[in-house]
Amino acid sequence: MSNRPTVKDVAREAGVSVTTVDRALNGRSTVREDTMRRIAEAAHKVGYHARGLINHRLNTVAPEMKFGFILLKEKHEFYQQFARELEAAVAARTDLRGRVIIRYATSQTPEHFAELIETLGEKVDAIASVAVNHQKLSNVVEDLRGKGVLTYSLLNDFAQGVRRNYLGLNNMKVGRVAAWTLTRGVCEPGPLAIFVGGNRWHGHDLREVGFRSFVRENAPEFRVLDTIVNLEARQITYEAVRDLIDRYPKLRGIYMAGGGMEGAIAAVREACAPGQLQLVVNELTSESRAALQDGYVTTVISTPLQQLCHDLVNMMVNDRGNPSDPTFGQHFLDPRLIVPDML
């Protein structure tokens, strides 16, 4: 017990007087927020037994901020991880009391996304969403901006010119990376296929453009087939991939620019030997990891979710004090490329 940290240890670590620490603990008089924060950090560092009380005092003076997030596919592993990283990024803030509200889209229609953003926007201080690109969403985002609620687009850039910032990958470059991977991974040229989720996913369109431009410029001996829309549905993707393999015996590679990779993996597992067909997909999940290890997926292009969520929350906090700033931006993160030997 003689080595138990004391108020003096906290005061020395925080660079304040014992009296100031006592005031922070007992609330006898006001202690500045930045001083309270130093004391809380010092108490945590030295292991002071009453650090919970200091954190409680700090929480009573720290401002509250409500963060709204709209994601897709609540039961999908990638979006479950996305939600955990968002909650962790908000919880890591010591300068405010953050509250996270997450909603999941159950449809990909513009009307559904617009309704979700509008409804959630009434309950939060800032909102970030994965959503399709459509004028209905731009109108809602502009209305929220007029009320002081800023919107951030995630993974797919929508409401350009009215949303505050886009955070995600540079989708044009991602498409080029996918094309480079497929064309460099085969010995003999042949047809290539690309799948997109739908015509309103701006990010998928950019990936397709990047993919086709790379092949046209750097690997013209390959032929890119007509783009296939799979609505990011597993069964649709499975059936389309099986049909492609049957119709094009010399098919060399497939790039899944959007979701639905589970269907593509299942089809390739059934119809091809490991390594026979090059398959590039997005995001590392238990299913894409297993396919990489078994030789059915060539490369996974992964979004650095932890960094994205950290940067997003920082932006939302910093921009809150200046909602009328006319600046609009794009915040690109470097993708993580995962190949079998990395597992």
C-alpha positions in Angstrom: 0.0 0.0 0.0 3.0 2.3 0.6 3.6 2.5 -3.2 0.0 3.5 -4.0 -0.1 6.7 -6.1 -1.2 9.8 -4.3 -2.5 13.2 -5.1 1.1 14.5 -4.9 2.1 12.1 -7.7 -0.8 13.2 -9.9 0.0 16.9 -9.2 3.7 16.3 -10.1 2.9 14.5 -13.3 0.3 17.1 -14.4 2.6 20.0 -13.5 0.0 21.6 -11.1 -0.4 22.1 -7.4 -1.9 19.6 -5.0 -4.6 22.2 -4.3 -5.6 22.2 -8.0 -5.9 18.4 -8.0 -8.0 18.6 -4.9 -10.3 21.1 -6.5 -10.6 18.8 -9.6 -11.5 15.9 -7.4 -14.0 17.6 -5.1 -15.4 20.3 -7.4 -15.0 23.0 -4.8 -14.3 25.6 -7.4 -14.0 25.7 -11.2 -10.9 24.2 -12.8 -10.2 25.1 -16.5 -11.0 22.3 -18.9 -7.5 22.0 -20.3 -6.2 21.7 -16.7 -8.8 19.1 -15.9 -7.6 17.2 -19.0 -4.0 17.3 -17.9 -4.9 16.1 -14.5 -7.1 13.2 -15.9 -4.2 12.1 -18.1 -1.8 12.3 -15.3 -4.1 10.3 -13.0 -4.4 7.6 -15.7 -0.6 7.5 -16.2 0.4 7.1 -12.6 -2.6 4.7 -11.8 -4.3 7.0 -9.3 -7.2 5.2 -7.7 -9.7 8.1 -8.1 -9.0 8.7 -11.8 -12.6 7.6 -12.5 -13.9 10.5 -10.5 -11.7 13.0 -12.3 -12.9 11.6 -15.7 -16.5 12.1 -14.4 -15.8 15.7 -13.5 -14.2 16.2 -16.9 -17.2 14.7 -18.7 -19.5 17.1 -16.9 -17.7 20.1 -18.4 -16.7 18.7 -21.8 -19.1 19.7 -24.6 -21.4 17.1 -26.1 -21.5 16.3 -29.8 -23.7 13.8 -31.6 -22.3 12.0 -34.6 -24.6 10.4 -37.2 -23.4 7.7 -39.5 -25.3 5.8 -42.3 -23.8 2.6 -43.5 -25.0 -0.4 -45.7 -25.7 -4.0 -45.0 -25.9 -4.2 -41.2 -25.0 -7.9 -41.1 -22.0 -7.7 -43.5 -18.6 -8.2 -41.9 -17.1 -5.1 -43.5 -19.8 -2.7 -42.3 -19.7 -4.3 -38.8 -16.0 -3.5 -38.7 -16.7 0.0 -40.0 -19.2 0.6 -37.2 -16.8 -0.6 -34.6 -14.0 1.7 -35.9 -16.4 4.7 -35.9 -17.4 4.1 -32.3 -13.8 3.7 -31.3 -12.8 6.9 -33.0 -15.5 8.9 -31.2 -14.7 7.2 -27.9 -11.0 8.1 -28.2 -11.8 11.8 -28.1 -11.1 13.3 -24.7 -12.1 16.8 -25.6 -15.9 16.1 -25.8 -18.6 13.8 -24.8 -19.4 12.0 -28.1 -22.6 10.2 -28.9 -22.7 7.9 -31.9 -25.9 7.1 -33.8 -25.6 4.6 -36.6 -28.3 3.8 -39.2 -28.2 1.1 -41.9 -29.7 1.5 -45.3 -32.0 -1.3 -46.3 -32.4 -0.2 -49.9 -30.2 1.5 -52.5 -32.8 3.9 -53.8 -32.1 7.6 -53.7 -35.4 8.2 -51.9 -34.4 5.8 -49.1 -31.0 7.4 -48.6 -32.5 10.9 -48.7 -35.0 10.0 -46.0 -32.3 8.4 -43.8 -30.0 11.5 -44.1 -32.8 13.9 -43.5 -34.2 12.1 -40.5 -30.9 11.5 -38.8 -29.7 15.0 -39.7 -32.3 16.4 -37.3 -30.8 14.5 -34.4 -27.1 15.0 -34.8 -24.5 17.8 -35.1 -22.8 16.2 -38.1 -23.5 13.3 -40.4 -21.5 11.0 -42.6 -23.0 8.5 -45.0 -22.3 5.9 -47.6 -24.9 6.6 -50.3 -25.6 6.7 -54.0 -25.3 9.8 -56.1 -28.5 11.6 -56.9 -30.0 15.1 -56.9 -32.5 14.1 -54.1 -29.6 13.6 -51.8 -27.9 16.9 -52.9 -31.1 18.8 -52.0 -31.3 17.2 -48.5 -27.6 17.8 -47.8 -27.9 21.4 -48.9 -30.9 21.9 -46.5 -29.0 20.4 -43.6 -26.0 22.6 -44.3 -28.4 25.6 -44.1 -29.3 24.4 -40.6 -25.6 24.1 -39.6 -25.4 20.3 -40.0 -22.5 19.3 -42.2 -22.5 16.1 -44.3 -19.6 13.9 -45.3 -19.7 11.3 -48.0 -17.9 8.0 -47.4 -16.4 5.5 -49.9 -18.7 6.9 -52.7 -18.7 10.6 -53.3 -22.2 12.0 -53.5 -23.7 15.5 -53.3 -20.5 17.1 -54.7 -20.5 20.8 -54.2 -22.7 20.8 -51.1 -21.3 18.0 -48.9 -18.4 19.1 -46.8 -15.8 16.4 -47.6 -15.4 13.0 -49.2 -13.4 10.4 -47.4 -12.3 7.2 -49.0 -10.1 5.8 -51.7 -9.2 7.6 -55.0 -11.5 5.3 -57.0 -10.0 6.2 -60.4 -6.6 5.0 -59.2 -8.2 1.9 -57.5 -9.6 0.9 -60.9 -6.1 1.3 -62.5 -4.5 -0.8 -59.7 -7.0 -3.6 -60.3 -6.3 -3.5 -64.0 -2.5 -3.6 -63.4 -3.0 -6.6 -61.1 -5.0 -8.6 -63.6 -3.0 -7.8 -66.7 0.3 -8.5 -64.9 -0.9 -11.8 -63.4 -1.6 -13.9 -66.5 0.8 -15.3 -69.1 -1.6 -15.1 -72.1 -3.9 -12.2 -72.9 -7.7 -12.7 -73.0 -11.0 -11.2 -72.0 -11.4 -9.3 -68.7 -14.7 -8.6 -66.8 -15.7 -5.9 -64.4 -18.7 -5.8 -62.1 -20.3 -2.6 -60.6 -23.0 -2.3 -58.0 -25.2 0.1 -60.0 -25.4 3.1 -62.2 -25.7 5.6 -59.2 -22.5 4.5 -57.4 -20.2 7.3 -58.6 -17.2 5.5 -57.1 -17.9 2.3 -59.1 -18.1 4.4 -62.2 -14.7 5.9 -61.5 -13.2 2.5 -60.9 -14.6 1.3 -64.2 -13.1 4.3 -66.0 -9.7 3.8 -64.3 -9.8 0.1 -65.1 -10.6 0.6 -68.8 -8.2 3.4 -69.3 -5.3 1.4 -67.9 -6.1 -1.5 -70.2 -6.5 0.7 -73.2 -3.2 2.5 -72.5 -1.0 -0.2 -71.1 -2.4 -3.6 -72.1 -4.4 -3.3 -75.3 -3.9 -7.0 -76.1 -6.6 -7.6 -73.4 -10.3 -7.1 -74.1 -12.6 -5.6 -71.5 -16.1 -7.1 -71.8 -19.3 -5.1 -71.3 -19.7 -4.0 -67.7 -22.0 -6.1 -65.6 -24.3 -4.5 -63.0 -24.9 -6.9 -60.0 -26.7 -4.7 -57.6 -24.1 -5.9 -55.1 -26.2 -9.1 -54.6 -24.5 -12.4 -54.0 -26.8 -14.6 -56.0 -26.9 -12.3 -59.0 -23.1 -12.1 -59.0 -22.8 -15.9 -58.6 -25.0 -16.6 -61.6 -23.3 -13.9 -63.8 -19.8 -15.2 -63.0 -20.8 -18.8 -63.8 -22.3 -17.6 -67.1 -19.2 -15.6 -68.0 -17.0 -18.6 -67.3 -19.2 -20.8 -69.5 -19.4 -18.3 -72.4 -15.7 -17.2 -72.3 -13.4 -20.2 -71.8 -10.4 -18.0 -72.1 -11.6 -15.4 -69.6 -8.5 -14.2 -67.8 -9.7 -12.1 -64.9 -12.6 -10.4 -63.1 -12.6 -7.2 -61.0 -15.4 -6.7 -58.5 -15.6 -2.9 -58.4 -18.4 -2.9 -55.9 -19.9 -5.5 -53.6 -21.1 -9.0 -54.2 -17.7 -10.6 -54.0 -19.1 -13.5 -52.1 -21.0 -14.7 -55.1 -18.0 -14.3 -57.4 -15.8 -16.3 -55.0 -18.4 -19.1 -54.8 -18.7 -19.3 -58.6 -14.9 -19.3 -59.1 -14.5 -22.0 -56.4 -17.0 -24.2 -58.2 -15.8 -23.7 -61.8 -12.1 -23.1 -61.7 -8.9 -24.6 -60.2 -7.0 -22.3 -57.8 -5.1 -19.7 -59.8 -6.8 -20.5 -63.1 -8.8 -17.3 -63.1 -7.5 -14.0 -61.7 -10.0 -12.4 -59.3 -9.6 -9.0 -57.6 -12.1 -7.9 -54.9 -12.5 -5.1 -52.4 -12.1 -5.4 -48.6 -10.6 -8.1 -46.4 -13.2 -10.2 -44.7 -13.1 -13.8 -43.5 -14.5 -14.9 -46.9 -12.0 -13.0 -49.0 -9.2 -14.0 -46.7 -10.0 -17.7 -47.1 -10.2 -17.2 -50.9 -6.8 -15.6 -50.9 -5.3 -18.4 -48.9 -6.9 -21.0 -51.2 -5.7 -19.3 -54.4 -9.1 -18.2 -55.7 -8.6 -14.5 -55.1 -5.5 -12.8 -56.5 -5.6 -9.5 -54.6 -7.8 -7.7 -52.1 -7.9 -3.9 -52.3 -8.7 -2.8 -48.7 -9.9 0.5 -47.2 -7.9 1.6 -44.1 -11.0 1.9 -41.9 -9.2 2.9 -38.7 -7.4 5.8 -40.4 -10.6 6.8 -42.2 -12.7 6.9 -39.1 -10.0 8.8 -37.1 -9.7 11.4 -39.9 -13.5 11.7 -40.3 -14.2 12.3 -36.6 -11.4 14.9 -36.5 -13.0 16.7 -39.4 -16.4 16.6 -38.0 -15.2 18.1 -34.7 -13.0 20.8 -36.3 -15.6 21.8 -38.9 -18.4 22.1 -36.3 -17.4 25.6 -35.3 -17.4 26.9 -38.8 -20.4 25.4 -40.8 -20.6 28.3 -43.2 -17.1 27.7 -44.5 -17.6 27.3 -48.3 -14.6 25.0 -48.7 -15.3 21.5 -50.1 -12.7 18.8 -50.2 -11.7 15.3 -51.0 -9.7 13.3 -48.5 -8.0 10.3 -50.2 -6.5 7.4 -48.2 -4.0 5.0 -49.6 -5.5 1.6 -50.2 -3.9 -1.5 -48.7 -3.2 -4.2 -51.2 -3.3 -7.7 -49.8 -1.9 -10.7 -51.7 -1.8 -14.3 -50.5 1.8 -14.2 -49.3 0.9 -11.4 -46.8 -1.5 -13.7 -44.8 
